[in-house]
Amino acid sequence: MSGKTVTRADLAEAVFRKVGLSRTESAQLVETVIDEICNAIVRGESVKLSSFATFQVRSKNERIGRNPKTGEEVPISPRRVMTFKASNVLKSRILKSHVARKLKAKA
């Protein structure tokens, strides 16, 4: 792993370089897209970004868990969680990158 984290600023810079909008407009565009995705998820809607992933909200029921330190049983309250499911296109791109790195390391 490279350890690099892509930030909003990095995304805005990529939009600036590739699309040609101003830096301010690029940052606003990235913020708008992220806000729309967040708002849809909060409303409980699925967000499907073709060739990338699907984000969904799932309801989890109450269950009994254990404190790993003490072994004491503790109820875990019901909640809503977001799930991320990578598309097959993304999965295959990751696999190709992994294989290419392994081949490069052997050479």
C-alpha positions in Angstrom: 0.0 0.0 0.0 1.2 3.5 -0.8 -0.4 5.1 2.2 -1.7 8.0 0.1 -5.1 9.3 1.0 -7.1 11.1 -1.7 -8.8 14.2 -0.3 -11.5 16.6 -1.5 -8.7 19.0 -2.4 -7.1 16.3 -4.6 -10.4 15.6 -6.3 -11.0 19.3 -6.9 -7.4 19.6 -8.3 -8.1 16.7 -10.7 -11.3 18.3 -11.9 -9.4 21.6 -12.4 -6.7 19.9 -14.5 -9.0 17.6 -16.6 -12.1 19.7 -17.0 -10.7 23.1 -17.1 -13.0 24.8 -14.5 -11.5 27.3 -12.2 -10.1 26.0 -8.9 -13.0 27.5 -7.0 -15.6 26.1 -9.4 -13.9 22.7 -9.3 -14.0 22.6 -5.5 -17.7 23.7 -5.5 -18.5 20.9 -8.0 -16.8 18.3 -5.8 -18.6 19.5 -2.7 -22.0 19.5 -4.6 -21.5 15.9 -5.8 -20.5 14.7 -2.3 -23.4 16.6 -0.7 -25.9 15.0 -3.1 -24.5 11.6 -2.4 -24.7 12.2 1.4 -28.2 13.6 1.3 -29.5 10.6 -0.7 -27.9 8.2 1.7 -29.3 10.1 4.7 -32.8 9.8 3.1 -32.3 6.1 3.0 -31.9 5.9 -0.8 -29.4 3.7 -2.6 -26.7 5.5 -4.5 -25.3 3.6 -7.5 -22.3 5.0 -9.3 -22.0 2.9 -12.4 -18.6 1.1 -12.8 -17.7 2.2 -9.2 -20.0 1.1 -6.4 -23.3 1.1 -4.7 -23.9 2.7 -1.3 -26.9 1.5 0.7 -28.4 2.1 4.1 -29.2 -1.1 6.0 -31.2 -1.5 9.3 -29.6 -3.7 11.9 -31.7 -5.2 14.7 -30.8 -5.2 18.4 -28.5 -8.0 19.4 -26.4 -9.1 22.3 -22.6 -8.5 22.1 -19.8 -9.1 24.5 -17.3 -6.8 26.0 -14.0 -8.4 24.8 -12.1 -7.3 27.9 -14.6 -8.5 30.6 -16.7 -11.0 28.6 -19.8 -9.3 29.9 -22.9 -9.5 27.7 -24.1 -6.1 26.5 -27.1 -5.2 24.3 -26.2 -3.5 21.1 -29.1 -1.1 20.1 -30.8 -1.2 16.7 -29.2 1.2 14.2 -28.8 2.1 10.6 -25.5 1.5 8.8 -24.2 2.4 5.4 -22.8 -0.4 3.2 -20.4 0.0 0.3 -20.4 -2.6 -2.4 -17.7 -2.3 -5.1 -18.8 -2.9 -8.7 -17.3 -5.8 -10.7 -15.5 -3.2 -12.9 -13.8 -1.7 -9.8 -12.9 -5.1 -8.4 -11.3 -6.2 -11.7 -9.3 -2.9 -11.9 -8.0 -3.5 -8.4 -7.1 -7.1 -9.3 -5.3 -6.0 -12.5 -3.3 -3.4 -10.6 -2.4 -6.0 -7.9 -1.2 -8.5 -10.6 0.8 -5.9 -12.4 2.5 -4.9 -9.2 3.4 -8.5 -8.4 4.9 -8.9 -12.0 6.8 -5.7 -11.7 8.3 -6.7 -8.3 9.5 -10.0 -9.8 11.2 -8.3 -12.7 
